[in-house]
Amino acid sequence: MSAEEKKKYIKQLFKGYKKMTHNLQQRLEEIGIRVEYGKKHIKLFYNDKLFICSCSGSDYRSGMNLASAICREIA
């Protein structure tokens, strides 16, 4: 998967994000994003970079903001 395809895929996965589902976790791990659960937040690791994700997205833009942050790290 090329970098541009990966960016599109990540944005598609997080569109309308409300909570981390098992299906979403599996898809993230398939493209190399490790998921760890905390008490109130979820930690996503990509290329030794940490991204914090809420357990429940209260803001309708939270998923897209997270996807944009991850996409900035993809070369």
mmCIF file of the N, C-alpha and C atoms, coordinates in Angstrom:
data_MODEL
# 
_entry.id   MODEL 
# 
loop_
_atom_site.group_PDB 
_atom_site.id 
_atom_site.type_symbol 
_atom_site.label_atom_id 
_atom_site.label_alt_id 
_atom_site.label_comp_id 
_atom_site.label_asym_id 
_atom_site.label_entity_id 
_atom_site.label_seq_id 
_atom_site.pdbx_PDB_ins_code 
_atom_site.Cartn_x 
_atom_site.Cartn_y 
_atom_site.Cartn_z 
_atom_site.occupancy 
_atom_site.B_iso_or_equiv 
_atom_site.pdbx_formal_charge 
_atom_site.auth_seq_id 
_atom_site.auth_comp_id 
_atom_site.auth_asym_id 
_atom_site.auth_atom_id 
_atom_site.pdbx_PDB_model_num 
ATOM 1   N N  . MET A 1 1  ? 0.858   -1.176 0.000  1.00 0.00 ? 1  MET A N  1 
ATOM 2   C CA . MET A 1 1  ? 0.000   0.000  0.000  1.00 0.00 ? 1  MET A CA 1 
ATOM 3   C C  . MET A 1 1  ? 0.903   1.237  0.000  1.00 0.00 ? 1  MET A C  1 
ATOM 4   N N  . SER A 1 2  ? 0.668   2.135  -0.931 1.00 0.00 ? 2  SER A N  1 
ATOM 5   C CA . SER A 1 2  ? 1.475   3.351  -1.009 1.00 0.00 ? 2  SER A CA 1 
ATOM 6   C C  . SER A 1 2  ? 1.102   4.310  0.117  1.00 0.00 ? 2  SER A C  1 
ATOM 7   N N  . ALA A 1 3  ? 1.932   5.326  0.306  1.00 0.00 ? 3  ALA A N  1 
ATOM 8   C CA . ALA A 1 3  ? 1.700   6.299  1.375  1.00 0.00 ? 3  ALA A CA 1 
ATOM 9   C C  . ALA A 1 3  ? 0.384   7.044  1.158  1.00 0.00 ? 3  ALA A C  1 
ATOM 10  N N  . GLU A 1 4  ? 0.099   7.434  -0.070 1.00 0.00 ? 4  GLU A N  1 
ATOM 11  C CA . GLU A 1 4  ? -1.148  8.156  -0.359 1.00 0.00 ? 4  GLU A CA 1 
ATOM 12  C C  . GLU A 1 4  ? -2.377  7.278  -0.132 1.00 0.00 ? 4  GLU A C  1 
ATOM 13  N N  . GLU A 1 5  ? -2.281  6.017  -0.519 1.00 0.00 ? 5  GLU A N  1 
ATOM 14  C CA . GLU A 1 5  ? -3.392  5.088  -0.281 1.00 0.00 ? 5  GLU A CA 1 
ATOM 15  C C  . GLU A 1 5  ? -3.622  4.885  1.209  1.00 0.00 ? 5  GLU A C  1 
ATOM 16  N N  . LYS A 1 6  ? -2.516  4.809  1.963  1.00 0.00 ? 6  LYS A N  1 
ATOM 17  C CA . LYS A 1 6  ? -2.610  4.621  3.412  1.00 0.00 ? 6  LYS A CA 1 
ATOM 18  C C  . LYS A 1 6  ? -3.272  5.830  4.059  1.00 0.00 ? 6  LYS A C  1 
ATOM 19  N N  . LYS A 1 7  ? -2.925  7.036  3.605  1.00 0.00 ? 7  LYS A N  1 
ATOM 20  C CA . LYS A 1 7  ? -3.533  8.255  4.143  1.00 0.00 ? 7  LYS A CA 1 
ATOM 21  C C  . LYS A 1 7  ? -5.030  8.275  3.891  1.00 0.00 ? 7  LYS A C  1 
ATOM 22  N N  . LYS A 1 8  ? -5.446  7.951  2.672  1.00 0.00 ? 8  LYS A N  1 
ATOM 23  C CA . LYS A 1 8  ? -6.877  7.913  2.339  1.00 0.00 ? 8  LYS A CA 1 
ATOM 24  C C  . LYS A 1 8  ? -7.604  6.888  3.211  1.00 0.00 ? 8  LYS A C  1 
ATOM 25  N N  . TYR A 1 9  ? -6.976  5.733  3.395  1.00 0.00 ? 9  TYR A N  1 
ATOM 26  C CA . TYR A 1 9  ? -7.576  4.650  4.170  1.00 0.00 ? 9  TYR A CA 1 
ATOM 27  C C  . TYR A 1 9  ? -7.755  5.063  5.630  1.00 0.00 ? 9  TYR A C  1 
ATOM 28  N N  . ILE A 1 10 ? -6.745  5.706  6.204  1.00 0.00 ? 10 ILE A N  1 
ATOM 29  C CA . ILE A 1 10 ? -6.829  6.151  7.594  1.00 0.00 ? 10 ILE A CA 1 
ATOM 30  C C  . ILE A 1 10 ? -7.940  7.179  7.760  1.00 0.00 ? 10 ILE A C  1 
ATOM 31  N N  . LYS A 1 11 ? -8.030  8.125  6.839  1.00 0.00 ? 11 LYS A N  1 
ATOM 32  C CA . LYS A 1 11 ? -9.088  9.139  6.909  1.00 0.00 ? 11 LYS A CA 1 
ATOM 33  C C  . LYS A 1 11 ? -10.458 8.497  6.797  1.00 0.00 ? 11 LYS A C  1 
ATOM 34  N N  . GLN A 1 12 ? -10.572 7.484  5.951  1.00 0.00 ? 12 GLN A N  1 
ATOM 35  C CA . GLN A 1 12 ? -11.839 6.775  5.793  1.00 0.00 ? 12 GLN A CA 1 
ATOM 36  C C  . GLN A 1 12 ? -12.205 6.032  7.082  1.00 0.00 ? 12 GLN A C  1 
ATOM 37  N N  . LEU A 1 13 ? -11.209 5.418  7.736  1.00 0.00 ? 13 LEU A N  1 
ATOM 38  C CA . LEU A 1 13 ? -11.466 4.677  8.966  1.00 0.00 ? 13 LEU A CA 1 
ATOM 39  C C  . LEU A 1 13 ? -11.981 5.567  10.091 1.00 0.00 ? 13 LEU A C  1 
ATOM 40  N N  . PHE A 1 14 ? -11.432 6.781  10.197 1.00 0.00 ? 14 PHE A N  1 
ATOM 41  C CA . PHE A 1 14 ? -11.788 7.665  11.305 1.00 0.00 ? 14 PHE A CA 1 
ATOM 42  C C  . PHE A 1 14 ? -12.940 8.610  10.997 1.00 0.00 ? 14 PHE A C  1 
ATOM 43  N N  . LYS A 1 15 ? -13.491 8.543  9.810  1.00 0.00 ? 15 LYS A N  1 
ATOM 44  C CA . LYS A 1 15 ? -14.629 9.402  9.487  1.00 0.00 ? 15 LYS A CA 1 
ATOM 45  C C  . LYS A 1 15 ? -15.835 8.979  10.328 1.00 0.00 ? 15 LYS A C  1 
ATOM 46  N N  . GLY A 1 16 ? -16.384 9.913  11.085 1.00 0.00 ? 16 GLY A N  1 
ATOM 47  C CA . GLY A 1 16 ? -17.525 9.611  11.945 1.00 0.00 ? 16 GLY A CA 1 
ATOM 48  C C  . GLY A 1 16 ? -17.149 8.815  13.182 1.00 0.00 ? 16 GLY A C  1 
ATOM 49  N N  . TYR A 1 17 ? -15.904 8.910  13.620 1.00 0.00 ? 17 TYR A N  1 
ATOM 50  C CA . TYR A 1 17 ? -15.424 8.153  14.785 1.00 0.00 ? 17 TYR A CA 1 
ATOM 51  C C  . TYR A 1 17 ? -16.233 8.492  16.027 1.00 0.00 ? 17 TYR A C  1 
ATOM 52  N N  . LYS A 1 18 ? -16.724 7.482  16.693 1.00 0.00 ? 18 LYS A N  1 
ATOM 53  C CA . LYS A 1 18 ? -17.422 7.638  17.978 1.00 0.00 ? 18 LYS A CA 1 
ATOM 54  C C  . LYS A 1 18 ? -16.723 6.864  19.084 1.00 0.00 ? 18 LYS A C  1 
ATOM 55  N N  . LYS A 1 19 ? -16.258 5.654  18.767 1.00 0.00 ? 19 LYS A N  1 
ATOM 56  C CA . LYS A 1 19 ? -15.533 4.848  19.741 1.00 0.00 ? 19 LYS A CA 1 
ATOM 57  C C  . LYS A 1 19 ? -14.687 3.818  19.006 1.00 0.00 ? 19 LYS A C  1 
ATOM 58  N N  . MET A 1 20 ? -13.705 3.285  19.713 1.00 0.00 ? 20 MET A N  1 
ATOM 59  C CA . MET A 1 20 ? -12.818 2.279  19.129 1.00 0.00 ? 20 MET A CA 1 
ATOM 60  C C  . MET A 1 20 ? -13.526 0.931  19.138 1.00 0.00 ? 20 MET A C  1 
ATOM 61  N N  . THR A 1 21 ? -13.808 0.427  17.973 1.00 0.00 ? 21 THR A N  1 
ATOM 62  C CA . THR A 1 21 ? -14.447 -0.885 17.852 1.00 0.00 ? 21 THR A CA 1 
ATOM 63  C C  . THR A 1 21 ? -13.374 -1.931 17.575 1.00 0.00 ? 21 THR A C  1 
ATOM 64  N N  . HIS A 1 22 ? -13.743 -3.170 17.756 1.00 0.00 ? 22 HIS A N  1 
ATOM 65  C CA . HIS A 1 22 ? -12.809 -4.263 17.492 1.00 0.00 ? 22 HIS A CA 1 
ATOM 66  C C  . HIS A 1 22 ? -12.409 -4.267 16.012 1.00 0.00 ? 22 HIS A C  1 
ATOM 67  N N  . ASN A 1 23 ? -13.364 -4.018 15.144 1.00 0.00 ? 23 ASN A N  1 
ATOM 68  C CA . ASN A 1 23 ? -13.107 -3.983 13.708 1.00 0.00 ? 23 ASN A CA 1 
ATOM 69  C C  . ASN A 1 23 ? -12.128 -2.873 13.349 1.00 0.00 ? 23 ASN A C  1 
ATOM 70  N N  . LEU A 1 24 ? -12.324 -1.683 13.920 1.00 0.00 ? 24 LEU A N  1 
ATOM 71  C CA . LEU A 1 24 ? -11.423 -0.562 13.669 1.00 0.00 ? 24 LEU A CA 1 
ATOM 72  C C  . LEU A 1 24 ? -10.025 -0.879 14.191 1.00 0.00 ? 24 LEU A C  1 
ATOM 73  N N  . GLN A 1 25 ? -9.939  -1.476 15.351 1.00 0.00 ? 25 GLN A N  1 
ATOM 74  C CA . GLN A 1 25 ? -8.643  -1.838 15.920 1.00 0.00 ? 25 GLN A CA 1 
ATOM 75  C C  . GLN A 1 25 ? -7.904  -2.812 15.003 1.00 0.00 ? 25 GLN A C  1 
ATOM 76  N N  . GLN A 1 26 ? -8.597  -3.804 14.496 1.00 0.00 ? 26 GLN A N  1 
ATOM 77  C CA . GLN A 1 26 ? -7.978  -4.778 13.593 1.00 0.00 ? 26 GLN A CA 1 
ATOM 78  C C  . GLN A 1 26 ? -7.464  -4.114 12.327 1.00 0.00 ? 26 GLN A C  1 
ATOM 79  N N  . ARG A 1 27 ? -8.263  -3.219 11.763 1.00 0.00 ? 27 ARG A N  1 
ATOM 80  C CA . ARG A 1 27 ? -7.849  -2.534 10.529 1.00 0.00 ? 27 ARG A CA 1 
ATOM 81  C C  . ARG A 1 27 ? -6.644  -1.639 10.766 1.00 0.00 ? 27 ARG A C  1 
ATOM 82  N N  . LEU A 1 28 ? -6.580  -0.983 11.915 1.00 0.00 ? 28 LEU A N  1 
ATOM 83  C CA . LEU A 1 28 ? -5.428  -0.151 12.243 1.00 0.00 ? 28 LEU A CA 1 
ATOM 84  C C  . LEU A 1 28 ? -4.173  -0.995 12.401 1.00 0.00 ? 28 LEU A C  1 
ATOM 85  N N  . GLU A 1 29 ? -4.301  -2.131 13.068 1.00 0.00 ? 29 GLU A N  1 
ATOM 86  C CA . GLU A 1 29 ? -3.149  -2.998 13.277 1.00 0.00 ? 29 GLU A CA 1 
ATOM 87  C C  . GLU A 1 29 ? -2.662  -3.603 11.969 1.00 0.00 ? 29 GLU A C  1 
ATOM 88  N N  . GLU A 1 30 ? -3.556  -3.810 11.006 1.00 0.00 ? 30 GLU A N  1 
ATOM 89  C CA . GLU A 1 30 ? -3.161  -4.327 9.700  1.00 0.00 ? 30 GLU A CA 1 
ATOM 90  C C  . GLU A 1 30 ? -2.236  -3.365 8.962  1.00 0.00 ? 30 GLU A C  1 
ATOM 91  N N  . ILE A 1 31 ? -2.390  -2.072 9.201  1.00 0.00 ? 31 ILE A N  1 
ATOM 92  C CA . ILE A 1 31 ? -1.549  -1.095 8.501  1.00 0.00 ? 31 ILE A CA 1 
ATOM 93  C C  . ILE A 1 31 ? -0.407  -0.592 9.387  1.00 0.00 ? 31 ILE A C  1 
ATOM 94  N N  . GLY A 1 32 ? -0.188  -1.233 10.517 1.00 0.00 ? 32 GLY A N  1 
ATOM 95  C CA . GLY A 1 32 ? 0.982   -0.942 11.333 1.00 0.00 ? 32 GLY A CA 1 
ATOM 96  C C  . GLY A 1 32 ? 0.769   0.036  12.467 1.00 0.00 ? 32 GLY A C  1 
ATOM 97  N N  . ILE A 1 33 ? -0.469  0.276  12.862 1.00 0.00 ? 33 ILE A N  1 
ATOM 98  C CA . ILE A 1 33 ? -0.752  1.161  13.984 1.00 0.00 ? 33 ILE A CA 1 
ATOM 99  C C  . ILE A 1 33 ? -1.125  0.289  15.182 1.00 0.00 ? 33 ILE A C  1 
ATOM 100 N N  . ARG A 1 34 ? -0.292  0.345  16.226 1.00 0.00 ? 34 ARG A N  1 
ATOM 101 C CA . ARG A 1 34 ? -0.520  -0.460 17.419 1.00 0.00 ? 34 ARG A CA 1 
ATOM 102 C C  . ARG A 1 34 ? -1.483  0.265  18.351 1.00 0.00 ? 34 ARG A C  1 
ATOM 103 N N  . VAL A 1 35 ? -2.430  -0.468 18.913 1.00 0.00 ? 35 VAL A N  1 
ATOM 104 C CA . VAL A 1 35 ? -3.472  0.101  19.777 1.00 0.00 ? 35 VAL A CA 1 
ATOM 105 C C  . VAL A 1 35 ? -3.301  -0.432 21.195 1.00 0.00 ? 35 VAL A C  1 
ATOM 106 N N  . GLU A 1 36 ? -3.249  0.489  22.174 1.00 0.00 ? 36 GLU A N  1 
ATOM 107 C CA . GLU A 1 36 ? -3.188  0.114  23.592 1.00 0.00 ? 36 GLU A CA 1 
ATOM 108 C C  . GLU A 1 36 ? -4.277  0.872  24.337 1.00 0.00 ? 36 GLU A C  1 
ATOM 109 N N  . TYR A 1 37 ? -4.988  0.177  25.213 1.00 0.00 ? 37 TYR A N  1 
ATOM 110 C CA . TYR A 1 37 ? -6.071  0.782  25.970 1.00 0.00 ? 37 TYR A CA 1 
ATOM 111 C C  . TYR A 1 37 ? -5.590  1.282  27.322 1.00 0.00 ? 37 TYR A C  1 
ATOM 112 N N  . GLY A 1 38 ? -6.030  2.478  27.692 1.00 0.00 ? 38 GLY A N  1 
ATOM 113 C CA . GLY A 1 38 ? -5.796  3.027  29.017 1.00 0.00 ? 38 GLY A CA 1 
ATOM 114 C C  . GLY A 1 38 ? -7.126  3.146  29.727 1.00 0.00 ? 38 GLY A C  1 
ATOM 115 N N  . LYS A 1 39 ? -7.165  3.907  30.823 1.00 0.00 ? 39 LYS A N  1 
ATOM 116 C CA . LYS A 1 39 ? -8.419  4.072  31.553 1.00 0.00 ? 39 LYS A CA 1 
ATOM 117 C C  . LYS A 1 39 ? -9.404  4.963  30.806 1.00 0.00 ? 39 LYS A C  1 
ATOM 118 N N  . LYS A 1 40 ? -8.942  6.124  30.352 1.00 0.00 ? 40 LYS A N  1 
ATOM 119 C CA . LYS A 1 40 ? -9.844  7.062  29.692 1.00 0.00 ? 40 LYS A CA 1 
ATOM 120 C C  . LYS A 1 40 ? -9.472  7.345  28.248 1.00 0.00 ? 40 LYS A C  1 
ATOM 121 N N  . HIS A 1 41 ? -8.284  6.919  27.848 1.00 0.00 ? 41 HIS A N  1 
ATOM 122 C CA . HIS A 1 41 ? -7.830  7.198  26.502 1.00 0.00 ? 41 HIS A CA 1 
ATOM 123 C C  . HIS A 1 41 ? -7.209  5.955  25.881 1.00 0.00 ? 41 HIS A C  1 
ATOM 124 N N  . ILE A 1 42 ? -7.108  5.984  24.583 1.00 0.00 ? 42 ILE A N  1 
ATOM 125 C CA . ILE A 1 42 ? -6.487  4.915  23.831 1.00 0.00 ? 42 ILE A CA 1 
ATOM 126 C C  . ILE A 1 42 ? -5.200  5.471  23.242 1.00 0.00 ? 42 ILE A C  1 
ATOM 127 N N  . LYS A 1 43 ? -4.129  4.709  23.330 1.00 0.00 ? 43 LYS A N  1 
ATOM 128 C CA . LYS A 1 43 ? -2.851  5.126  22.768 1.00 0.00 ? 43 LYS A CA 1 
ATOM 129 C C  . LYS A 1 43 ? -2.650  4.414  21.436 1.00 0.00 ? 43 LYS A C  1 
ATOM 130 N N  . LEU A 1 44 ? -2.359  5.194  20.421 1.00 0.00 ? 44 LEU A N  1 
ATOM 131 C CA . LEU A 1 44 ? -2.056  4.651  19.108 1.00 0.00 ? 44 LEU A CA 1 
ATOM 132 C C  . LEU A 1 44 ? -0.586  4.926  18.829 1.00 0.00 ? 44 LEU A C  1 
ATOM 133 N N  . PHE A 1 45 ? 0.156   3.901  18.424 1.00 0.00 ? 45 PHE A N  1 
ATOM 134 C CA . PHE A 1 45 ? 1.579   4.036  18.131 1.00 0.00 ? 45 PHE A CA 1 
ATOM 135 C C  . PHE A 1 45 ? 1.808   3.755  16.644 1.00 0.00 ? 45 PHE A C  1 
ATOM 136 N N  . TYR A 1 46 ? 2.474   4.692  15.991 1.00 0.00 ? 46 TYR A N  1 
ATOM 137 C CA . TYR A 1 46 ? 2.847   4.505  14.591 1.00 0.00 ? 46 TYR A CA 1 
ATOM 138 C C  . TYR A 1 46 ? 4.259   5.038  14.409 1.00 0.00 ? 46 TYR A C  1 
ATOM 139 N N  . ASN A 1 47 ? 5.177   4.184  13.983 1.00 0.00 ? 47 ASN A N  1 
ATOM 140 C CA . ASN A 1 47 ? 6.589   4.559  13.803 1.00 0.00 ? 47 ASN A CA 1 
ATOM 141 C C  . ASN A 1 47 ? 7.158   5.223  15.054 1.00 0.00 ? 47 ASN A C  1 
ATOM 142 N N  . ASP A 1 48 ? 6.955   4.618  16.203 1.00 0.00 ? 48 ASP A N  1 
ATOM 143 C CA . ASP A 1 48 ? 7.452   5.136  17.492 1.00 0.00 ? 48 ASP A CA 1 
ATOM 144 C C  . ASP A 1 48 ? 6.896   6.503  17.844 1.00 0.00 ? 48 ASP A C  1 
ATOM 145 N N  . LYS A 1 49 ? 5.815   6.909  17.233 1.00 0.00 ? 49 LYS A N  1 
ATOM 146 C CA . LYS A 1 49 ? 5.142   8.177  17.528 1.00 0.00 ? 49 LYS A CA 1 
ATOM 147 C C  . LYS A 1 49 ? 3.839   7.840  18.251 1.00 0.00 ? 49 LYS A C  1 
ATOM 148 N N  . LEU A 1 50 ? 3.538   8.567  19.316 1.00 0.00 ? 50 LEU A N  1 
ATOM 149 C CA . LEU A 1 50 ? 2.350   8.326  20.130 1.00 0.00 ? 50 LEU A CA 1 
ATOM 150 C C  . LEU A 1 50 ? 1.235   9.285  19.747 1.00 0.00 ? 50 LEU A C  1 
ATOM 151 N N  . PHE A 1 51 ? 0.037   8.749  19.579 1.00 0.00 ? 51 PHE A N  1 
ATOM 152 C CA . PHE A 1 51 ? -1.168  9.539  19.334 1.00 0.00 ? 51 PHE A CA 1 
ATOM 153 C C  . PHE A 1 51 ? -2.196  9.146  20.379 1.00 0.00 ? 51 PHE A C  1 
ATOM 154 N N  . ILE A 1 52 ? -2.825  10.134 20.999 1.00 0.00 ? 52 ILE A N  1 
ATOM 155 C CA . ILE A 1 52 ? -3.832  9.878  22.028 1.00 0.00 ? 52 ILE A CA 1 
ATOM 156 C C  . ILE A 1 52 ? -5.215  10.002 21.409 1.00 0.00 ? 52 ILE A C  1 
ATOM 157 N N  . CYS A 1 53 ? -6.031  9.010  21.685 1.00 0.00 ? 53 CYS A N  1 
ATOM 158 C CA . CYS A 1 53 ? -7.380  8.947  21.133 1.00 0.00 ? 53 CYS A CA 1 
ATOM 159 C C  . CYS A 1 53 ? -8.353  8.768  22.301 1.00 0.00 ? 53 CYS A C  1 
ATOM 160 N N  . SER A 1 54 ? -9.453  9.488  22.278 1.00 0.00 ? 54 SER A N  1 
ATOM 161 C CA . SER A 1 54 ? -10.431 9.332  23.364 1.00 0.00 ? 54 SER A CA 1 
ATOM 162 C C  . SER A 1 54 ? -11.172 8.011  23.201 1.00 0.00 ? 54 SER A C  1 
ATOM 163 N N  . CYS A 1 55 ? -11.618 7.465  24.312 1.00 0.00 ? 55 CYS A N  1 
ATOM 164 C CA . CYS A 1 55 ? -12.383 6.213  24.255 1.00 0.00 ? 55 CYS A CA 1 
ATOM 165 C C  . CYS A 1 55 ? -13.739 6.424  23.597 1.00 0.00 ? 55 CYS A C  1 
ATOM 166 N N  . SER A 1 56 ? -14.287 7.614  23.787 1.00 0.00 ? 56 SER A N  1 
ATOM 167 C CA . SER A 1 56 ? -15.550 7.948  23.128 1.00 0.00 ? 56 SER A CA 1 
ATOM 168 C C  . SER A 1 56 ? -15.424 9.352  22.556 1.00 0.00 ? 56 SER A C  1 
ATOM 169 N N  . GLY A 1 57 ? -15.552 9.460  21.261 1.00 0.00 ? 57 GLY A N  1 
ATOM 170 C CA . GLY A 1 57 ? -15.406 10.758 20.604 1.00 0.00 ? 57 GLY A CA 1 
ATOM 171 C C  . GLY A 1 57 ? -16.628 11.625 20.839 1.00 0.00 ? 57 GLY A C  1 
ATOM 172 N N  . SER A 1 58 ? -16.467 12.703 21.593 1.00 0.00 ? 58 SER A N  1 
ATOM 173 C CA . SER A 1 58 ? -17.602 13.580 21.872 1.00 0.00 ? 58 SER A CA 1 
ATOM 174 C C  . SER A 1 58 ? -17.745 14.649 20.798 1.00 0.00 ? 58 SER A C  1 
ATOM 175 N N  . ASP A 1 59 ? -16.650 15.015 20.180 1.00 0.00 ? 59 ASP A N  1 
ATOM 176 C CA . ASP A 1 59 ? -16.654 16.032 19.142 1.00 0.00 ? 59 ASP A CA 1 
ATOM 177 C C  . ASP A 1 59 ? -16.738 15.333 17.788 1.00 0.00 ? 59 ASP A C  1 
ATOM 178 N N  . TYR A 1 60 ? -17.581 15.827 16.905 1.00 0.00 ? 60 TYR A N  1 
ATOM 179 C CA . TYR A 1 60 ? -17.743 15.157 15.619 1.00 0.00 ? 60 TYR A CA 1 
ATOM 180 C C  . TYR A 1 60 ? -16.480 15.242 14.759 1.00 0.00 ? 60 TYR A C  1 
ATOM 181 N N  . ARG A 1 61 ? -15.565 16.156 15.065 1.00 0.00 ? 61 ARG A N  1 
ATOM 182 C CA . ARG A 1 61 ? -14.327 16.307 14.300 1.00 0.00 ? 61 ARG A CA 1 
ATOM 183 C C  . ARG A 1 61 ? -13.152 15.561 14.923 1.00 0.00 ? 61 ARG A C  1 
ATOM 184 N N  . SER A 1 62 ? -13.320 14.957 16.068 1.00 0.00 ? 62 SER A N  1 
ATOM 185 C CA . SER A 1 62 ? -12.183 14.344 16.763 1.00 0.00 ? 62 SER A CA 1 
ATOM 186 C C  . SER A 1 62 ? -11.528 13.241 15.931 1.00 0.00 ? 62 SER A C  1 
ATOM 187 N N  . GLY A 1 63 ? -12.321 12.426 15.281 1.00 0.00 ? 63 GLY A N  1 
ATOM 188 C CA . GLY A 1 63 ? -11.766 11.355 14.447 1.00 0.00 ? 63 GLY A CA 1 
ATOM 189 C C  . GLY A 1 63 ? -10.973 11.894 13.274 1.00 0.00 ? 63 GLY A C  1 
ATOM 190 N N  . MET A 1 64 ? -11.491 12.925 12.622 1.00 0.00 ? 64 MET A N  1 
ATOM 191 C CA . MET A 1 64 ? -10.788 13.502 11.478 1.00 0.00 ? 64 MET A CA 1 
ATOM 192 C C  . MET A 1 64 ? -9.516  14.218 11.917 1.00 0.00 ? 64 MET A C  1 
ATOM 193 N N  . ASN A 1 65 ? -9.540  14.868 13.079 1.00 0.00 ? 65 ASN A N  1 
ATOM 194 C CA . ASN A 1 65 ? -8.341  15.522 13.589 1.00 0.00 ? 65 ASN A CA 1 
ATOM 195 C C  . ASN A 1 65 ? -7.251  14.497 13.911 1.00 0.00 ? 65 ASN A C  1 
ATOM 196 N N  . LEU A 1 66 ? -7.641  13.384 14.481 1.00 0.00 ? 66 LEU A N  1 
ATOM 197 C CA . LEU A 1 66 ? -6.688  12.326 14.788 1.00 0.00 ? 66 LEU A CA 1 
ATOM 198 C C  . LEU A 1 66 ? -6.116  11.740 13.492 1.00 0.00 ? 66 LEU A C  1 
ATOM 199 N N  . ALA A 1 67 ? -6.979  11.504 12.521 1.00 0.00 ? 67 ALA A N  1 
ATOM 200 C CA . ALA A 1 67 ? -6.530  10.957 11.234 1.00 0.00 ? 67 ALA A CA 1 
ATOM 201 C C  . ALA A 1 67 ? -5.537  11.916 10.566 1.00 0.00 ? 67 ALA A C  1 
ATOM 202 N N  . SER A 1 68 ? -5.792  13.203 10.642 1.00 0.00 ? 68 SER A N  1 
ATOM 203 C CA . SER A 1 68 ? -4.883  14.186 10.047 1.00 0.00 ? 68 SER A CA 1 
ATOM 204 C C  . SER A 1 68 ? -3.533  14.176 10.738 1.00 0.00 ? 68 SER A C  1 
ATOM 205 N N  . ALA A 1 69 ? -3.530  14.047 12.051 1.00 0.00 ? 69 ALA A N  1 
ATOM 206 C CA . ALA A 1 69 ? -2.263  13.993 12.799 1.00 0.00 ? 69 ALA A CA 1 
ATOM 207 C C  . ALA A 1 69 ? -1.445  12.763 12.415 1.00 0.00 ? 69 ALA A C  1 
ATOM 208 N N  . ILE A 1 70 ? -2.113  11.631 12.271 1.00 0.00 ? 70 ILE A N  1 
ATOM 209 C CA . ILE A 1 70 ? -1.418  10.398 11.889 1.00 0.00 ? 70 ILE A CA 1 
ATOM 210 C C  . ILE A 1 70 ? -0.900  10.509 10.460 1.00 0.00 ? 70 ILE A C  1 
ATOM 211 N N  . CYS A 1 71 ? -1.706  11.076 9.576  1.00 0.00 ? 71 CYS A N  1 
ATOM 212 C CA . CYS A 1 71 ? -1.311  11.216 8.163  1.00 0.00 ? 71 CYS A CA 1 
ATOM 213 C C  . CYS A 1 71 ? -0.100  12.118 7.988  1.00 0.00 ? 71 CYS A C  1 
ATOM 214 N N  . ARG A 1 72 ? 0.060   13.104 8.856  1.00 0.00 ? 72 ARG A N  1 
ATOM 215 C CA . ARG A 1 72 ? 1.236   13.979 8.779  1.00 0.00 ? 72 ARG A CA 1 
ATOM 216 C C  . ARG A 1 72 ? 2.532   13.214 9.027  1.00 0.00 ? 72 ARG A C  1 
ATOM 217 N N  . GLU A 1 73 ? 2.452   12.094 9.756  1.00 0.00 ? 73 GLU A N  1 
ATOM 218 C CA . GLU A 1 73 ? 3.641   11.294 10.068 1.00 0.00 ? 73 GLU A CA 1 
ATOM 219 C C  . GLU A 1 73 ? 3.970   10.294 8.963  1.00 0.00 ? 73 GLU A C  1 
ATOM 220 N N  . ILE A 1 74 ? 3.050   10.067 8.044  1.00 0.00 ? 74 ILE A N  1 
ATOM 221 C CA . ILE A 1 74 ? 3.284   9.096  6.970  1.00 0.00 ? 74 ILE A CA 1 
ATOM 222 C C  . ILE A 1 74 ? 4.069   9.777  5.863  1.00 0.00 ? 74 ILE A C  1 
ATOM 223 N N  . ALA A 1 75 ? 5.194   9.190  5.504  1.00 0.00 ? 75 ALA A N  1 
ATOM 224 C CA . ALA A 1 75 ? 6.059   9.795  4.466  1.00 0.00 ? 75 ALA A CA 1 
ATOM 225 C C  . ALA A 1 75 ? 5.534   9.508  3.078  1.00 0.00 ? 75 ALA A C  1 
# 
